[in-house]
C-alpha cells in the first residue's frame, strides 16, 4: 500500500495516508483479496491438430534419417505466491 500512496503523491501531487486510499478503494466497490490460480481448459481441437503435425514430423524424421532432439507437450509453470491485491468482487 505504501507504493500506491507514493505513486499517488508523485503522479497527482496529492498527499494522503494508507487509510484514505483503502477507504476510497472500498467506496469504489473494490475488495482486498488473495489471488487464485486460474487453469485454462484444454482445447481438444488444437491438441488433435498438434498431434497430427507432430506425427507428420516424426514420420519424416524416421524415414529420412533426421535427428529428433526433444519434444514435450507439457507446459512450464512457474509456481509463485499469488499474494493479495484489490479486485472487483464477483
Residue pairs with C-beta under 8 A, 6 or more apart in sequence:
1 18
1 21
1 22
2 18
4 21
5 16
5 17
5 18
5 21
8 14
8 16
8 21
9 15
9 16
22 32
25 86
29 88
29 89
30 86
30 87
30 88
30 89
31 86
31 87
31 88
31 89
32 84
32 85
32 86
32 87
33 84
33 85
33 86
33 87
34 82
34 83
34 84
35 82
35 83
35 84
35 85
36 82
37 82
50 73
54 71
57 68
58 68
60 66
61 67
61 68
